[in-house]
């Protein structure tokens, strides 16, 4: 805005002010991206849940709509994915999908994040990344399922 005003008074200021504005806009996009990246990384740290933003982001993963989406993802993978890790843990995955769909159960936000990452993150998920130990799948499923509790 200042670049437009300056161009009428002093045209030589227009380009430097425009470039400065462009630089500030780019920096703000980078800062926003870095903030989101930090928030995603903090979701793995239990102690970070004392921060309101981290807790709120994790609670989004524990919503009913997100839980239904995760249950659909599990069922889809059981039906169509040809992975020995999925086949070996099919019983646990079926039970997890049922628990995710159960409206009488609440899921701890940290466990909801772990569930989401198990099903969607090809780098950190032992279910999707065959370079990670296969036995980690069952332990991760046990950890997630331990986060369910009866709603009051």
Secondary structure, DSSP 8 states (H G I E B T S, - for coil): -HHHHHHHH-HHHHHHHHHHHHHHHHHHHHHHHHHHHHHHHHTT-GGGGGSHHHHHHHHHHTSHHHHHHHHHHHHHHHHH---HHHHHTHHHHHHHHHHHH-TTEEE-HHHHHHHHHHHH-TTT-TTT-TTS-THHHHHHHHHHHTTEEE--
